[in-house]
Each structure stands twice: as structure tokens, then as C-alpha cells.
Amino acid sequence: MGRLQLNDLTKVFNSGGNEIVAVNDLNIDIEDGEFLVLVGPSGCGKSTTLRCIAGLEQTTSGQILLDDRDITHRKPKERDMAMVFQNYALYPHMTVRKNIGYGLKITTDLSKDEISQRVKETAELLEIGELLNKEPGDLSGGQQQRVALGRAIIREPEVFLMDEPLSNLDAKLRTTMRTEIQQLQQEMGITTIYVTHDQTEAMTMGDRIAILNQGELQQIGEPLECYHRPTNQFVAGFIGSPSMNFLSVQRDGETLEHDEFNYRVSTNTADELTAASQDLTLGIRPEHIQLVDAETQNAIETTVQVVEPMGEVTYAYFEIGDQTYTASIDGEYRIAAGEDVHVAFPEEKIHIFDGRSGDAIKNSELDEKADAVTA
């Protein structure tokens, strides 16, 4: 079993007499065998959370439970967890064979032959059997990462902890290693907590993702749930690439007023906004912006500033007032910088947030298929 619970986890650092709250009252339940990704910008508390779970940092308050056992104050070696670090942390003077097997040597009573057999099996699983007699300095970044994974896997822990393990790899290798880590985790069924600042990694790898900001949990859920139904403006802007577009508007009955346009909403949407303040933020994802005729309801006239053809899609940047916004257009559609166009934000695809708190008031509507995925 590997069920992990974080109850009101708080970590405060003291720096020059000032208290810095790195993690604030974090509550997360991670099920046995689950792949959970902690994601957020630099300094949001995700790595500190992982280090508290591993026992490398002492919590200020709160509780960490593993299979209902309180491990909050246990030493790292008593927690039955294995950690993979960003910088691999391999012993440079040891061969791959010794690096992988070292943990078993110092923490178990296994014989040399038993350890050797386990090392061989682990190396074959990671397809690095031919590297066992080499040292880390002779390996590529991807090979070193596999060795670091092997050192964690061989211990057969209850929980894997991974702290941005792919950040030192090039883009193509990162994509390959993402897939390999997912396959390994699924085959082994070991509870895994993975830390990254890369929202693409979070979306593609996690069974669930937990989005942190300034030490506080913003939302936890399946990746598509967080993408389509963000709980607040921070989550909406952080998850998704290119980011969601935001426009400040004022509500006046069934009209959202912007300095450059008026956006009329349906009675149903207006009813959802009745209890909200007049200061609102309208959000629209780039892929939901449409190029339309001037006669289309809520059409906004603008000029394309920059075009980035990516193949399957083209990113078109345009201005409304003094702000730049992004539209994701089918790659087969030809559009040029300097071209005057009209854009529209389909009402069923807009998000509306409270302009002061940032809390979501309305999320985009989903078709039945997408709704079944995020339910």
C-alpha cells in the first residue's frame, strides 16, 4: 500500500528575522498507486512540499500519514520512499552498477549476489544493461536520468518522489522520458508524486494535478478538469499553452462593457452573474477565438500584429486597446500580419471571473464527450 495524506501541512522558513511561509495549510490525499503532479511557478512551494514528504525538511505544523501511519517526524530512511532529484545526484566515482545498488547495500541485509541480480533486472527494465560498468561521467543526460530512476526503482518503495527530474534534458528527450516514466509507474503501480513547473508535463503525466501558488493549493483534479473548469483566474492562466486571454469588463445588465467593445450575453449567463460584483474578467482560450464576419453578434474589429505558423495551427496575435491577445487558428487557414479581421468569443466557450477575488463565476460549456472525460 502507498496511500499518502497531507493534513494541514505548513512549512515556514525564518530568514533574517522574517518568516517566509513556503507551504500553507496544504491538504491532499494521494491514493495508492496514483500519479500526482505538483505544479506551479517557481517559488510556489512544490519542491518544499516534496522535501517535507521525504523528511529532508521538518514541517512547521501539520501531519503526514503513510497508510494511516504518522511519519511526520520520522527520519528519511524510515519512510519507505525513494527520491529522484533534478541533478540526478549520482556518485561520480562509482559505476552505474554500484550507483544503482548502493541503496540496497546500506539499507538491507541482502547478499552481494542478490543485490547484483536486482541491479541487473532493474538495468534491463530501464534498457541500460550495457552501461553497468561505466561511470556517470561517461553517460549522456538521458542515461544518467535512467540510472537515477534505477536507484529509486530497485528499492521497491511505497512512494516515488520526483523533483523536476527532466528539467536538464533537451526537449525531444524530455518527451521520450515522460512516456517512459509513465509506463514504468503504470507497470509497477507505485504511488508517485512528481514536481514540475512545466504545465505540459503536468497535463500529460498526472492522474491528477495539484496547482500551487504562493504556498497554497489552488485546485486539485484531473488534468482536463483543471483545464476546462479552473476554479480561479490563476489556474486558468497557468494551465494551457498559449495561456488563456483575459479582458477586464464591467457588467451592466446583460452587457459586459470593455473600453473597446460591448459583449452582450444571454439571459441565462446574465442570471449567473447576478450575485457577482460589477468588476469582472472575461476569459477565452486561444483555440476558442473565431474569425468571423463583421455582422456576427459580438464581433470585435482588430488588426493582426504577428503571425506564428506552427504547422497544424497558426498563432495570430492581435490588439484590443493596448493589450495583446492570442488566437489559435487552423494551420490551413492563411492569415497575414497587418490584416484587418473580426474576431468573436463564442458565449459557450467564455469564462468569467470575479474581477477582485479572481474566483471563477462561469466556466466554458463542454460537449457530452468532453464532459464525460472530466466528470
C-alpha positions in Angstrom: 0.0 0.0 0.0 1.1 3.6 -0.6 -1.7 5.9 0.4 -0.3 9.3 1.5 -2.2 12.0 3.3 -1.1 15.6 3.9 -3.1 17.2 6.6 -2.8 21.0 7.2 0.9 20.8 6.1 2.7 24.0 6.8 6.3 25.0 6.4 7.7 28.3 7.5 11.3 29.4 7.0 13.0 32.1 9.1 15.2 34.5 7.2 16.8 37.4 8.9 14.1 37.5 11.5 11.4 37.4 8.8 9.0 34.5 8.5 8.5 33.1 4.9 5.5 30.8 4.5 6.6 28.3 1.9 3.7 25.9 2.3 0.4 27.0 3.9 -2.2 24.5 5.3 -1.9 22.0 2.5 -4.4 19.2 2.4 -4.1 16.4 -0.2 -5.0 12.8 -0.2 -3.0 10.6 -2.7 -4.4 7.2 -3.3 -2.4 4.0 -3.5 -0.8 3.7 -7.0 -1.8 7.2 -8.0 0.4 9.5 -10.1 0.0 13.0 -8.7 1.8 16.0 -10.2 2.5 19.1 -8.1 2.8 22.0 -10.5 3.1 25.8 -10.2 5.5 28.7 -10.8 9.0 28.9 -9.2 8.7 29.6 -5.5 5.2 28.3 -5.1 6.2 25.6 -2.5 6.0 22.4 -4.6 9.6 21.3 -4.0 9.4 22.2 -0.3 6.3 20.1 -0.1 8.2 17.2 -1.6 11.1 17.6 0.7 8.8 17.6 3.7 7.2 14.4 2.5 10.7 12.9 2.1 11.8 14.0 5.5 14.5 16.3 4.1 12.7 19.3 5.6 10.9 19.3 9.0 7.4 20.5 8.9 6.4 23.6 11.0 2.9 22.1 11.6 0.5 19.6 10.2 0.7 15.9 9.6 2.0 13.4 7.0 0.4 10.0 7.0 1.5 6.9 5.0 -1.1 4.1 5.1 -2.6 5.8 8.2 0.8 5.8 10.0 2.1 9.1 11.2 5.5 9.7 9.6 5.7 13.4 10.1 8.8 13.3 12.3 10.4 10.1 11.1 13.8 10.1 9.5 14.0 9.8 5.7 15.3 6.3 5.8 12.3 5.2 7.9 9.7 6.5 5.4 9.9 3.8 2.7 10.2 6.4 0.0 12.7 6.9 -2.9 13.5 10.2 -4.4 14.8 11.2 -7.8 16.5 14.6 -7.9 16.7 17.3 -10.6 20.5 17.0 -10.7 20.4 13.1 -10.6 22.8 13.1 -7.5 24.8 10.2 -8.8 28.1 9.2 -7.1 30.7 10.2 -9.8 33.4 7.7 -8.6 31.0 4.7 -8.7 30.0 2.7 -11.7 26.4 2.5 -12.8 26.2 -0.9 -11.2 27.3 0.4 -7.8 25.2 3.6 -8.1 22.0 1.6 -8.6 22.8 -1.0 -5.9 24.2 1.3 -3.2 20.9 1.9 -1.6 20.2 -1.8 -1.1 23.8 -2.3 0.2 23.4 0.2 3.1 19.7 -0.3 4.0 19.2 -4.1 3.6 20.8 -7.4 4.6 20.7 -8.8 1.0 23.8 -10.7 -0.1 26.1 -9.4 -2.9 24.6 -11.9 -5.3 21.0 -10.9 -4.5 21.9 -7.2 -4.9 23.7 -8.0 -8.2 20.7 -9.8 -9.5 18.3 -7.0 -8.6 20.6 -4.4 -10.2 20.7 -6.5 -13.4 16.9 -6.8 -13.5 16.5 -3.1 -12.9 19.0 -2.1 -15.6 17.3 -4.4 -18.1 13.9 -2.8 -17.3 15.4 0.7 -18.0 17.4 -0.6 -21.0 20.8 0.4 -19.6 22.2 -3.1 -19.1 25.2 -2.4 -21.3 26.1 0.6 -19.1 26.6 -1.1 -15.8 30.4 -0.9 -15.8 30.5 2.8 -16.9 30.8 5.8 -14.6 28.3 8.8 -14.7 30.8 11.0 -16.4 30.7 8.7 -19.4 26.9 8.9 -19.8 24.6 11.3 -21.5 21.9 13.2 -19.6 19.2 10.7 -20.5 21.4 7.8 -19.5 22.2 9.5 -16.1 18.5 10.0 -15.6 17.8 6.3 -16.2 20.4 5.4 -13.6 18.8 7.8 -11.1 15.5 6.2 -11.8 17.0 2.7 -11.4 18.4 3.7 -8.0 14.9 4.6 -6.9 13.1 1.6 -8.5 15.4 -1.1 -7.1 14.4 -0.2 -3.6 10.7 -1.1 -4.4 9.5 1.7 -2.1 5.9 2.5 -1.3 6.2 6.0 -2.7 8.3 7.6 -5.5 9.2 11.3 -5.1 10.4 13.0 -8.3 11.7 16.6 -8.1 11.8 18.1 -11.7 13.7 15.0 -12.9 13.6 16.0 -16.6 14.4 19.7 -16.5 18.1 19.2 -17.5 17.2 17.3 -20.7 16.6 18.6 -24.2 13.0 19.0 -25.4 12.9 15.8 -27.5 14.5 13.6 -24.8 12.1 15.1 -22.2 9.2 13.9 -24.3 10.6 10.4 -24.6 11.4 10.2 -20.8 7.9 11.5 -19.9 6.4 8.5 -21.7 8.9 6.0 -20.2 8.3 7.3 -16.6 4.5 7.0 -17.1 4.9 3.4 -18.4 7.2 2.4 -15.6 4.8 3.9 -13.0 1.8 2.1 -14.5 3.6 -1.2 -14.7 4.9 -1.0 -11.1 1.8 0.6 -9.6 3.8 2.6 -7.1 2.4 5.8 -5.7 4.3 8.7 -7.3 4.5 12.4 -6.6 6.1 14.4 -9.4 7.1 18.0 -9.1 7.4 20.3 -12.2 7.0 23.9 -13.2 6.1 22.7 -16.7 2.3 22.6 -17.2 2.7 20.4 -20.3 4.4 17.7 -18.2 1.6 18.1 -15.6 -1.2 17.8 -18.2 0.3 14.8 -19.9 1.6 12.7 -17.0 -0.6 13.0 -14.0 -3.7 11.1 -13.0 -4.4 14.3 -11.1 -2.6 17.6 -10.8 -2.3 19.9 -7.8 -1.7 23.5 -8.7 0.1 25.6 -6.1 0.7 29.3 -5.9 2.4 31.2 -3.1 2.4 28.1 -0.9 -1.4 27.5 -1.2 -3.3 24.8 -3.1 -5.4 26.5 -5.9 -7.0 23.4 -7.4 -6.6 19.6 -7.5 -8.2 17.4 -10.1 -7.8 15.5 -13.3 -5.8 17.5 -15.9 -8.8 18.1 -18.2 -11.0 19.1 -15.3 -8.4 21.8 -14.3 -8.1 22.9 -17.9 -11.9 23.2 -18.7 -13.1 24.1 -15.2 -10.5 26.2 -13.5 -11.5 27.3 -10.0 -9.9 30.7 -10.4 -8.1 33.1 -12.8 -4.7 31.9 -11.7 -5.4 28.3 -12.6 -7.0 29.4 -15.9 -3.9 31.4 -16.8 -1.3 28.8 -15.7 -2.8 25.7 -17.3 -2.8 25.8 -21.0 -0.3 26.9 -23.7 -0.7 29.5 -25.1 -2.4 31.0 -22.0 -6.0 32.0 -21.7 -6.7 35.5 -22.8 -8.2 37.9 -20.1 -10.1 41.1 -20.6 -11.4 43.4 -17.9 -15.1 44.2 -18.3 -17.9 45.9 -16.4 -21.3 44.3 -16.0 -24.3 46.3 -16.9 -27.4 44.0 -17.0 -26.9 41.6 -20.0 -23.9 43.5 -21.3 -20.2 43.2 -20.5 -18.6 46.6 -21.2 -15.0 46.9 -22.3 -13.3 50.1 -23.4 -13.2 48.9 -27.0 -16.4 46.9 -27.3 -19.6 45.7 -25.7 -20.3 42.0 -25.3 -24.0 41.0 -24.9 -24.7 37.8 -23.1 -27.7 35.6 -22.9 -30.3 35.9 -20.1 -29.0 32.6 -18.6 -25.5 33.9 -18.4 -26.7 37.2 -17.0 -28.5 35.3 -14.3 -25.3 33.5 -13.3 -23.7 36.9 -12.8 -26.5 38.5 -10.8 -24.7 38.0 -7.4 -21.3 38.9 -8.8 -19.7 42.3 -8.5 -19.7 44.7 -11.5 -16.0 44.3 -11.9 -15.4 41.1 -13.9 -12.7 39.4 -16.0 -13.7 37.7 -19.3 -11.5 34.8 -20.2 -11.2 33.0 -23.6 -8.8 30.3 -24.6 -6.9 31.0 -27.9 -8.4 27.9 -29.6 -11.9 29.2 -29.0 -11.5 32.5 -30.7 -13.2 32.6 -34.0 -12.6 34.7 -37.2 -16.0 36.0 -38.2 -17.9 38.4 -40.5 -18.4 42.0 -39.3 -22.2 41.3 -39.0 -21.7 38.5 -36.4 -23.0 39.2 -33.0 -20.3 40.5 -30.6 -17.8 40.7 -33.4 -14.7 42.8 -32.5 -12.7 44.5 -35.2 -8.9 44.3 -34.8 -5.7 44.1 -36.8 -3.3 41.1 -36.8 0.1 42.1 -35.4 2.2 39.0 -35.6 1.6 35.5 -37.1 3.4 32.3 -36.0 2.7 29.4 -38.3 3.3 26.1 -36.3 2.1 23.7 -38.9 -1.1 22.2 -37.5 -2.1 25.5 -36.0 -1.2 29.2 -36.5 -0.9 31.6 -33.6 -2.2 35.1 -34.5 -1.5 38.0 -32.2 -3.8 41.0 -32.2 -4.5 44.0 -30.1 -7.7 45.2 -28.3 -7.0 48.5 -26.8 -3.4 48.4 -25.5 -3.4 44.7 -24.7 -2.2 41.9 -27.0 -4.2 38.7 -27.3 -3.6 35.3 -28.9 -5.8 33.3 -31.2 -5.0 29.7 -32.3 -6.2 29.2 -35.9 -6.3 26.1 -38.1 -2.9 25.8 -39.8 -4.6 25.5 -43.2 -6.1 29.0 -42.9 -4.0 31.7 -44.4 -3.7 34.9 -42.4 -1.1 37.7 -42.6 0.3 40.3 -40.2 -1.3 43.7 -40.9 -4.6 42.1 -42.0 -7.8 43.6 -40.6 -10.1 40.9 -39.2 -13.1 40.5 -36.9 -12.9 38.1 -34.0 -15.7 36.6 -31.8 -15.7 34.9 -28.4 -18.5 32.2 -28.5 -20.5 32.6 -25.3 -20.5 28.9 -24.6 -16.7 29.0 -24.5 -16.1 32.1 -22.4 -15.0 32.0 -18.7 -16.0 34.8 -16.3 -14.1 35.5 -13.1 -14.7 37.9 -10.3 -12.5 40.9 -11.0 -11.4 41.3 -7.4 -11.1 37.8 -6.0 -10.3 36.0 -9.3 -12.7 33.2 -8.4 -14.5 31.6 -11.3 -18.1 32.5 -11.8 -18.7 30.8 -15.1 -16.7 28.2 -17.0 -16.9 27.3 -20.6 -19.5 24.7 -21.6 -18.4 21.2 -22.7 -19.9 18.9 -25.2 -21.1 15.5 -23.9 -17.8 13.7 -24.8 -15.6 16.2 -23.1 -17.9 16.4 -20.1 -17.8 12.6 -19.7 -13.9 12.8 -19.6 -13.9 15.5 -16.9 -16.8 14.2 -14.8 
